[in-house]
Amino acid sequence: MREWWVHVGLICIPLVAVYLHIPPPQLSPALQKWHSSGEVFHFRGREIFYRDSYGALGSSDVVILLHGFPTSSFDWNKIWEPLTQHFHRVIALDFLGFGFSDKPRPHRYSIFEQASVVEALVAHLGLSNQRVNLVSHDYGDTVALELLFRTDQNRTGHLIINSLCLSNGGIFPETHYPRLLQKLLKDSSFLAPVLTRLTNYMIFQKGILQYINQRLKHRERWVGVLTSTFVPLHMIYGPLDPVNPHPQFIRLYQQLVQRSTVTILDEHISHYPQLEDPTGFLNAYFNFIHSF
């Protein structure tokens, strides 16, 4: 009961802010720098923000980073520079509706469209014939699985995936426990229109949280390709994650995805391992990359 009242209080605070016309905070210097270092390309008439950094000389390896919900490519800022020392190119984008990318509304956001955004970016950068390594987190894990499905099915325009590293994504509906705010929005309850306004972030409009329902509807497609692919796989997992709790999530992953290797980080690491433990995350990832 106490937790319910806490959530109500958290909902009321932004409600008051919106109706008092309190503006959103200005970008921090770090975010301003991130934005100024990026570019945009156009996908079906919408601007998509991305960063593309050239790094290690003598390497042709490319890594593409796929962020989670409800954030942006800035989630990767703590591991960006070390990745550029290892890879020839390090690329990240803000999905449609997130970060510095356009946020159309009304719009029915979908995992399938976000996968097409990634494919379009790869084509825009001239990398359609280049093997790429994917690193994903949360929402990005599901986008990565759709990309993996298209690759394994040899779909037109698919990526050539060299490896996939997942992290703390709700890939199994049966072990995924979304927060109260996510539940209210995804179910289009009577509160959804109010919550959409009071968040003061346009990504929280009707449709964007439907990815949780899409995971359930398309479980066979996405979990199926995860269990059958021969692409090298790794999972980096923060065990204190309340959304994908330990040990249920990782036990099911190891049971179903037997070709994958797994790194479980320190017990105090939660849902954002790349931010909470960037050194541990990088060590796990580089060990994986050097293993094949």
C-alpha positions as CSV (number, residue, x, y, z in Angstrom):
1,M,0.0,0.0,0.0
2,R,2.8,2.4,0.9
3,E,4.4,1.8,-2.5
4,W,1.1,2.7,-4.2
5,W,1.0,6.1,-2.5
6,V,4.6,6.8,-3.4
7,H,3.7,6.3,-7.0
8,V,0.7,8.6,-6.7
9,G,2.9,11.2,-5.2
10,L,5.4,10.9,-8.0
11,I,2.6,11.3,-10.5
12,C,1.2,14.4,-8.9
13,I,4.5,16.3,-8.8
14,P,4.9,16.5,-12.6
15,L,1.1,17.1,-12.9
16,V,1.5,20.3,-10.9
17,A,4.6,21.3,-12.8
18,V,2.8,20.9,-16.2
19,Y,-0.2,22.9,-15.2
20,L,2.0,25.6,-13.7
21,H,3.8,25.7,-17.0
22,I,7.2,25.0,-15.4
23,P,9.6,24.5,-18.3
24,P,11.8,21.4,-18.6
25,P,15.4,21.8,-17.4
26,Q,18.1,22.9,-19.8
27,L,20.5,20.4,-21.2
28,S,23.5,19.7,-19.1
29,P,26.9,20.5,-20.6
30,A,27.5,16.8,-21.1
31,L,24.3,16.4,-23.1
32,Q,25.1,19.5,-25.1
33,K,28.4,18.1,-26.0
34,W,26.9,14.8,-26.9
35,H,24.4,16.5,-29.1
36,S,26.9,18.7,-30.8
37,S,29.0,15.6,-31.6
38,G,26.2,13.9,-33.5
39,E,24.4,14.2,-36.8
40,V,21.0,13.4,-38.2
41,F,19.7,11.4,-41.1
42,H,16.2,11.1,-42.5
43,F,14.0,8.1,-42.1
44,R,10.6,8.3,-43.8
45,G,10.6,12.1,-43.4
46,R,11.7,12.0,-39.7
47,E,15.1,13.2,-38.3
48,I,17.0,10.5,-36.5
49,F,20.0,11.6,-34.3
50,Y,23.1,9.4,-34.3
51,R,26.8,9.5,-33.4
52,D,29.5,7.9,-35.5
53,S,33.0,8.0,-34.1
54,Y,36.1,6.6,-35.8
55,G,38.5,5.0,-33.5
56,A,41.2,2.3,-33.5
57,L,43.6,2.4,-36.5
58,G,44.2,-0.9,-38.2
59,S,40.8,-2.3,-37.2
60,S,37.8,-2.7,-39.5
61,D,35.5,-3.7,-36.7
62,V,32.2,-1.8,-36.3
63,V,30.0,-1.7,-33.2
64,I,26.4,-0.4,-33.1
65,L,24.9,0.5,-29.7
66,L,21.1,0.2,-29.2
67,H,19.7,2.0,-26.1
68,G,16.8,1.2,-23.8
69,F,13.6,2.8,-22.7
70,P,12.9,5.6,-21.9
71,T,16.3,7.1,-22.5
72,S,18.7,7.6,-25.4
73,S,22.1,7.0,-26.9
74,F,23.6,9.0,-24.0
75,D,23.3,5.8,-22.0
76,W,26.5,4.7,-23.7
77,N,28.6,7.8,-22.8
78,K,30.6,6.2,-20.0
79,I,31.9,3.4,-22.3
80,W,32.1,5.4,-25.6
81,E,35.8,6.4,-25.5
82,P,37.1,2.9,-24.5
83,L,35.1,1.4,-27.3
84,T,36.7,3.8,-29.8
85,Q,40.1,2.5,-28.7
86,H,39.0,-1.0,-29.7
87,F,36.7,-0.6,-32.7
88,H,37.3,1.2,-36.0
89,R,33.8,2.8,-35.8
90,V,31.5,3.2,-32.8
91,I,27.9,4.1,-33.7
92,A,24.8,4.8,-31.7
93,L,21.4,6.3,-32.5
94,D,18.4,7.7,-30.7
95,F,15.4,5.6,-31.7
96,L,12.4,7.4,-33.2
97,G,10.6,9.0,-30.4
98,F,13.6,9.1,-28.1
99,G,16.4,11.5,-27.2
100,F,17.3,14.0,-29.9
101,S,15.3,12.2,-32.7
102,D,12.0,13.3,-33.9
103,K,8.9,12.4,-31.8
104,P,5.9,12.3,-34.1
105,R,2.5,12.2,-32.7
106,P,0.1,10.7,-33.1
107,H,2.3,7.7,-34.1
108,R,2.1,4.0,-33.5
109,Y,5.6,3.1,-32.4
110,S,6.8,-0.4,-32.9
111,I,9.9,-2.6,-32.5
112,F,9.6,-3.5,-36.2
113,E,9.9,0.2,-37.2
114,Q,12.8,0.8,-34.9
115,A,14.7,-2.2,-36.5
116,S,14.0,-0.6,-39.9
117,V,15.5,2.7,-38.5
118,V,18.7,0.8,-37.6
119,E,18.9,-0.8,-41.1
120,A,18.3,2.6,-42.7
121,L,21.1,4.1,-40.7
122,V,23.5,1.3,-41.6
123,A,22.7,1.8,-45.3
124,H,23.1,5.6,-44.9
125,L,26.6,5.1,-43.5
126,G,27.5,2.7,-46.3
127,L,27.9,-0.3,-44.0
128,S,25.3,-2.6,-45.6
129,N,28.0,-5.1,-46.7
130,Q,30.1,-4.7,-43.4
131,R,29.9,-7.2,-40.6
132,V,28.7,-5.3,-37.5
133,N,28.7,-6.1,-33.8
134,L,25.6,-5.1,-31.8
135,V,25.5,-4.1,-28.2
136,S,22.0,-3.5,-26.8
137,H,20.2,-2.7,-23.6
138,D,16.6,-3.1,-22.4
139,Y,14.3,-1.9,-25.2
140,G,17.3,-2.2,-27.5
141,D,17.5,-5.9,-26.8
142,T,14.2,-6.5,-28.5
143,V,15.1,-4.3,-31.4
144,A,18.3,-6.3,-31.7
145,L,16.3,-9.6,-31.7
146,E,14.2,-8.3,-34.6
147,L,17.4,-7.4,-36.5
148,L,18.7,-10.9,-35.7
149,F,15.5,-12.5,-37.0
150,R,15.8,-10.6,-40.2
151,T,19.4,-11.6,-40.6
152,D,18.7,-15.3,-40.0
153,Q,15.8,-15.1,-42.4
154,N,18.0,-13.3,-45.0
155,R,15.5,-10.6,-45.3
156,T,16.1,-7.8,-47.9
157,G,18.2,-5.0,-46.3
158,H,19.2,-7.0,-43.3
159,L,22.4,-6.4,-41.3
160,I,25.3,-8.7,-41.4
161,I,25.6,-9.4,-37.7
162,N,29.0,-10.5,-36.5
163,S,28.0,-10.8,-32.8
164,L,25.3,-9.7,-30.4
165,C,25.7,-8.7,-26.7
166,L,22.5,-8.1,-24.8
167,S,22.0,-6.5,-21.4
168,N,19.1,-6.4,-18.9
169,G,16.3,-6.5,-21.4
170,G,12.8,-7.9,-20.8
171,I,13.2,-10.5,-23.6
172,F,11.0,-13.0,-21.7
173,P,7.5,-11.7,-20.9
174,E,7.2,-14.3,-18.2
175,T,10.1,-12.9,-16.2
176,H,9.6,-9.2,-17.0
177,Y,8.1,-7.0,-14.3
178,P,7.4,-3.5,-15.7
179,R,7.1,-0.5,-13.3
180,L,3.7,0.9,-12.4
181,L,4.0,3.9,-14.7
182,Q,4.9,1.5,-17.6
183,K,1.8,-0.6,-16.9
184,L,-0.5,2.4,-16.8
185,L,0.8,3.7,-20.1
186,K,1.0,0.4,-22.0
187,D,-2.6,-0.6,-21.1
188,S,-4.0,2.7,-22.3
189,S,-5.9,3.1,-19.1
190,F,-8.0,6.2,-18.3
191,L,-4.8,7.7,-16.7
192,A,-2.8,7.4,-19.9
193,P,-3.8,10.7,-21.5
194,V,-3.1,12.5,-18.3
195,L,0.2,10.8,-17.8
196,T,1.2,11.5,-21.4
197,R,0.9,15.2,-20.8
198,L,2.3,15.4,-17.3
199,T,5.6,13.5,-18.1
200,N,6.6,16.5,-20.2
201,Y,8.4,14.1,-22.5
202,M,6.8,13.5,-25.8
203,I,8.0,9.9,-25.9
204,F,5.4,8.9,-23.4
205,Q,2.5,9.3,-25.8
206,K,0.0,6.6,-26.6
207,G,1.7,3.8,-28.5
208,I,5.3,4.0,-27.4
209,L,4.9,1.6,-24.5
210,Q,3.2,-1.0,-26.6
211,Y,6.5,-2.7,-27.0
212,I,5.8,-4.6,-23.8
213,N,2.7,-6.0,-25.4
214,Q,4.6,-6.6,-28.7
215,R,7.1,-8.7,-26.7
216,L,4.3,-11.0,-25.6
217,K,2.6,-11.2,-29.0
218,H,5.9,-11.9,-30.8
219,R,7.6,-14.0,-28.2
220,E,7.9,-17.0,-30.5
221,R,9.6,-14.9,-33.2
222,W,12.1,-13.2,-31.0
223,V,12.9,-15.8,-28.3
224,G,12.8,-18.4,-31.1
225,V,15.6,-16.7,-33.1
226,L,17.6,-16.2,-29.9
227,T,17.5,-19.9,-29.2
228,S,18.3,-21.0,-32.7
229,T,20.8,-18.5,-34.1
230,F,24.5,-19.4,-34.6
231,V,25.6,-15.7,-34.2
232,P,27.9,-15.4,-31.2
233,L,25.8,-14.2,-28.2
234,H,26.6,-12.8,-24.8
235,M,24.5,-11.5,-21.9
236,I,25.8,-8.9,-19.5
237,Y,23.4,-8.8,-16.5
238,G,23.1,-6.6,-13.5
239,P,21.4,-8.9,-10.9
240,L,19.8,-6.2,-8.8
241,D,17.5,-5.4,-11.7
242,P,13.8,-5.0,-10.4
243,V,12.5,-5.3,-13.9
244,N,14.2,-8.5,-14.8
245,P,14.8,-10.0,-11.4
246,H,17.5,-12.4,-10.3
247,P,17.6,-15.4,-10.4
248,Q,14.5,-16.0,-12.4
249,F,15.6,-14.1,-15.5
250,I,19.1,-15.4,-15.8
251,R,18.1,-19.0,-15.0
252,L,15.6,-18.9,-17.8
253,Y,18.1,-17.3,-20.2
254,Q,20.7,-19.9,-19.5
255,Q,18.2,-22.7,-19.8
256,L,16.8,-21.5,-23.2
257,V,19.9,-19.8,-24.8
258,Q,22.5,-22.5,-24.3
259,R,24.8,-21.2,-27.0
260,S,25.2,-17.9,-25.2
261,T,27.9,-17.0,-22.7
262,V,26.8,-14.9,-19.7
263,T,28.5,-12.4,-17.3
264,I,26.7,-11.7,-14.0
265,L,28.1,-8.4,-12.6
266,D,28.4,-7.6,-8.9
267,E,25.4,-8.0,-6.7
268,H,24.8,-4.3,-6.3
269,I,24.6,-3.6,-10.1
270,S,21.0,-3.1,-11.3
271,H,19.2,-2.3,-14.6
272,Y,21.8,0.0,-16.2
273,P,25.1,-1.9,-16.0
274,Q,26.8,0.2,-18.6
275,L,26.3,3.3,-16.4
276,E,26.6,1.7,-12.9
277,D,29.6,-0.4,-13.7
278,P,31.2,0.7,-16.9
279,T,34.5,-1.0,-16.2
280,G,32.8,-4.3,-15.4
281,F,30.6,-4.0,-18.5
282,L,33.6,-3.3,-20.8
283,N,35.7,-6.1,-19.3
284,A,32.9,-8.5,-19.9
285,Y,32.3,-7.3,-23.4
286,F,35.9,-7.3,-24.5
287,N,36.3,-10.8,-23.1
288,F,33.4,-11.9,-25.2
289,I,34.6,-10.2,-28.4
290,H,38.1,-11.8,-28.0
291,S,36.6,-15.3,-27.5
292,F,35.6,-15.9,-31.1
